[in-house]
Structures are given as C-alpha cells and as structure tokens.
Amino acid sequence: MKDEILSHREMCNIEDVQTLQRGMNFRLNPTHSVILMSQRKNAPYNDSILDDNLTIIYEGHDAPKTEGLKNPKSLDQPAFTKTGKPTENGKFVAAVEKYRKGGTPEPVRVYEKLLSGVWSYRGTFDLIDYDFISDGQRKVYRFALKLTDRQVTSGEPASLVEPLERTRIIPTEVKKLVWKRDKGRCVICGSTENLHFDHDIPFSRGGSSITVDNVRILCAKHNLQKHDKIE
C-alpha cells in the first residue's frame, strides 16, 4: 500500500527477494522494476521530487568499483559494461526509448529510505523520460518517473488504484518530521506494526500533502477504517 512504512526485511519480503542492495533493479519481477531512492544528505545519488508532488527525478548509477578503476564519481555513468551488456542504466534507457516509440511505460515500484532502518513505499510510477546531462564534472543519467493510477502485483496484470488526485506524494521531510513527532506509532492505538503515513484531511477534500499538521501515522487497521472520511 502506498505510503506504507517498512523495514528493509519487509520490503524484501514484498518483492519476494532475499535482499535488495542495488538501487536500480530492472524487471526485478516479471511485471515491474524496482528502484530504491534517498534524499538524505549522505545519499550517493541526487534523487528528488518535483514541486508537482507527482514526479520523481532519479539519478542513474555509477560504474562498479573494481580494482584499478578510477573513482566512479569521476566517470560518466555507463549504459553498457565493458563486455557490451546493458547496465541497469542501459535497461532503463531502453525502456524509455520503447515508450517514446509508442509502447507502454515501464511500471516501477519506488521505495525511499527515510531514516536508518525506516523505508516508505512511494507507490507505482511510470518511467517516462530520461536525460544524459553534465553535473558539472561528468555526465549522469536522470530518469523521470510519474505517479500512476496503475498498481502492479507480481504475476498479475496492472490494475487500477485510487485516483491520482488523492495520492499525491507526501514530501520526504514531512514524513521524517511526522515519524519523529508520532514516535513511530499509530496515533490512535499506539501500534508499531503495519504503519502508514495518512492524510488527516484527504487530498480529495482539500487536505494538503505538504504540511506536517495534515499527515499522521496510522496502523493498517485504522487506516482502512478511515478510508476517505474526515474524522
């Protein structure tokens, strides 16, 4: 569920993998790709959420560190390995090029690291564009992903979820402040399990995604009971 709060182990269980170490995972499952993002100060890549609260800009990944290789941060991000196989960057680029020619956009599940040991499921996004641009020292890939009204389930076709106007992205800083304020517990029952970030007043009824005052932590039980009602 979008805005669910997860541990790394729970995230791996959802994707049915032993571990998730790479940030970019093209077709980790047959129906979708997975990316791990971070906007923390010590994050290795420059990921961001645009002001429309619907679009993520995700930076591609560097060449792997190998013996005798220069600092990967001094090299252009590669689309192919030395043997000619596409890197994760290359696979994402190929998916965008296919979409540009009239294909269906690649569905991507996005998880964001908020704090040490605390992750949040951002939702399913369509991979719609990319650039290969200079960051002042080298060239990097910047991928654009837009929140979609499709949801993917492993082994099943994409299905519809609630309309986009009700599912805007809650900014990272808001989530971090709410997590600390609510002490990582459901504000109604105090549970620390199956938690979600919830709009107190739903976006569809004028509530804001960008203010701490309108976001709170609820457990799955109370989140489902509330639905779209203003309490």
C-alpha positions in Angstrom: 0.0 0.0 0.0 1.3 3.5 -0.9 3.0 5.4 2.0 3.4 2.2 4.0 6.2 2.3 6.5 8.6 -0.7 6.1 11.8 -2.2 7.4 14.3 -3.4 4.8 13.3 -7.0 5.5 9.6 -6.2 4.9 10.5 -4.5 1.7 12.4 -7.6 0.5 9.5 -9.9 1.5 7.1 -7.8 -0.6 9.3 -8.2 -3.6 10.0 -11.8 -2.8 13.8 -11.5 -2.8 16.5 -12.4 -0.3 17.9 -8.9 -0.3 17.7 -5.6 -2.1 21.1 -3.9 -2.3 21.1 -2.3 -5.7 19.2 0.9 -6.2 18.2 0.1 -9.7 16.5 -3.2 -10.4 15.1 -3.6 -13.9 12.4 -6.2 -14.1 13.2 -7.5 -10.6 9.8 -9.2 -11.0 8.2 -10.2 -14.4 5.6 -7.4 -14.1 7.7 -4.4 -12.9 11.0 -2.9 -12.0 12.1 -1.6 -8.6 14.2 1.4 -7.5 15.4 2.5 -4.1 15.8 6.2 -3.6 17.1 8.5 -1.0 17.1 12.3 -0.4 19.2 12.0 2.7 22.3 14.3 3.0 24.7 11.3 2.7 22.8 9.7 -0.2 25.2 8.6 -3.0 22.9 9.9 -5.8 20.9 13.1 -6.4 17.3 12.0 -6.3 14.5 14.5 -5.9 10.7 15.0 -6.0 9.4 17.8 -8.2 7.1 20.6 -7.0 4.1 18.9 -8.7 4.3 16.2 -6.0 3.8 13.6 -8.7 7.2 13.3 -10.4 10.4 11.8 -9.2 13.8 12.6 -10.8 16.0 9.6 -10.2 19.7 9.7 -10.9 21.3 6.8 -12.7 24.1 4.7 -11.1 27.9 4.8 -11.4 30.2 2.2 -12.8 31.0 -0.5 -10.2 34.2 -0.1 -8.1 36.8 -2.5 -9.4 40.5 -2.9 -8.9 42.5 -0.3 -10.9 39.4 1.7 -11.8 39.3 5.5 -11.3 36.9 6.9 -8.8 33.5 6.1 -10.3 32.3 9.6 -9.4 34.8 11.0 -11.9 33.5 8.9 -14.8 30.4 9.3 -17.0 27.7 6.9 -15.9 27.7 3.9 -18.2 24.9 2.4 -20.3 26.9 -0.7 -21.1 29.5 -2.9 -19.4 33.0 -3.5 -21.0 31.6 -6.7 -22.5 28.7 -4.8 -24.2 25.9 -5.9 -21.9 23.5 -3.1 -20.8 23.8 -1.8 -17.3 20.8 -1.0 -15.2 21.1 2.5 -16.7 21.0 1.0 -20.2 18.0 -1.1 -19.4 16.0 1.9 -18.1 17.1 3.9 -21.1 15.9 1.2 -23.5 12.5 1.1 -21.7 12.1 4.9 -22.2 13.1 4.6 -25.8 10.5 1.9 -26.3 7.9 4.1 -24.6 8.8 7.1 -26.8 8.0 4.9 -29.9 4.5 4.3 -28.7 5.0 1.5 -26.2 3.6 1.2 -22.7 5.7 2.9 -20.0 7.6 0.6 -17.7 5.9 0.3 -14.3 8.4 0.9 -11.4 7.8 0.4 -7.7 9.6 3.1 -5.7 10.9 2.7 -2.1 12.5 5.6 -0.3 14.9 5.4 2.7 13.7 8.0 5.2 15.9 7.2 8.2 18.3 4.4 9.2 16.1 1.2 9.1 13.0 3.1 8.0 11.7 2.9 4.5 8.5 4.1 2.8 6.7 2.7 -0.2 6.2 5.6 -2.6 3.9 3.8 -5.0 3.9 2.7 -8.6 5.4 5.1 -11.2 5.6 5.2 -14.9 9.1 5.5 -16.3 8.5 8.2 -18.9 11.7 10.1 -19.8 15.5 10.4 -19.3 18.4 12.8 -19.9 22.1 12.2 -20.1 23.5 15.5 -18.8 26.5 17.1 -17.2 26.5 17.6 -13.4 29.5 19.9 -13.7 32.1 17.1 -13.6 30.8 14.3 -15.7 27.6 13.1 -17.4 24.9 11.3 -15.5 21.5 9.8 -16.3 18.4 11.5 -14.9 15.2 9.4 -15.1 11.8 10.9 -14.8 9.1 8.8 -13.2 5.5 9.9 -12.8 3.0 8.6 -10.2 0.5 6.4 -12.0 -3.1 5.1 -11.3 -1.9 1.6 -12.1 -0.8 -0.9 -9.5 1.3 -4.0 -10.2 1.2 -7.3 -8.5 3.8 -9.9 -9.2 2.5 -12.3 -11.8 -0.7 -10.3 -12.5 -1.6 -7.5 -15.0 -1.5 -3.9 -13.8 -4.7 -2.9 -12.1 -6.3 0.5 -11.1 -5.8 2.1 -7.8 -7.4 5.2 -6.3 -7.3 8.3 -8.5 -4.1 10.4 -8.7 -5.7 13.5 -7.1 -6.0 11.5 -3.9 -2.5 10.1 -4.0 -0.1 13.0 -4.2 3.5 12.4 -2.9 4.0 13.3 0.7 7.4 15.1 0.8 10.2 13.3 2.4 10.9 16.0 5.0 7.3 15.9 6.1 7.4 12.1 6.5 10.6 12.3 8.6 9.1 15.0 10.9 5.9 13.1 11.3 7.8 9.9 12.1 9.7 11.7 14.9 6.6 13.5 16.2 4.4 10.4 16.3 7.3 8.4 17.7 6.9 5.7 15.0 3.5 4.6 16.4 -0.2 4.7 15.3 -1.6 7.9 16.8 -4.9 6.1 17.7 -3.8 2.8 19.2 0.0 3.1 19.6 0.7 0.1 17.4 4.2 -0.2 15.9 3.2 -2.7 13.2 1.8 -2.2 9.7 2.1 1.5 9.8 1.2 4.1 7.1 1.5 7.8 6.6 -2.1 9.1 6.4 -3.7 12.4 5.3 -5.8 13.6 8.3 -8.0 15.6 5.8 -7.8 13.7 2.5 -6.3 15.4 -0.5 -9.6 14.9 -2.4 -11.3 17.1 0.2 -8.8 19.9 0.3 -6.2 18.4 2.6 -2.5 19.2 2.0 0.3 16.7 1.4 3.0 19.2 2.2 2.2 20.2 5.8 3.1 18.2 8.9 -0.2 19.2 10.5 -2.2 17.2 8.0 -0.1 14.0 8.0 -0.1 11.4 10.7 0.9 7.8 11.3 -1.9 5.1 11.4 -1.7 1.4 11.6 -3.3 -0.6 8.8 -6.5 -1.3 10.8 -7.2 2.3 11.5 -6.1 3.5 8.1 -8.6 1.1 6.4 -11.4 2.1 8.8 -10.9 5.7 8.0 -10.8 5.5 4.2 -12.0 8.9 2.9 -13.9 10.0 5.9 -12.9 13.2 7.8 -12.8 12.4 11.5 
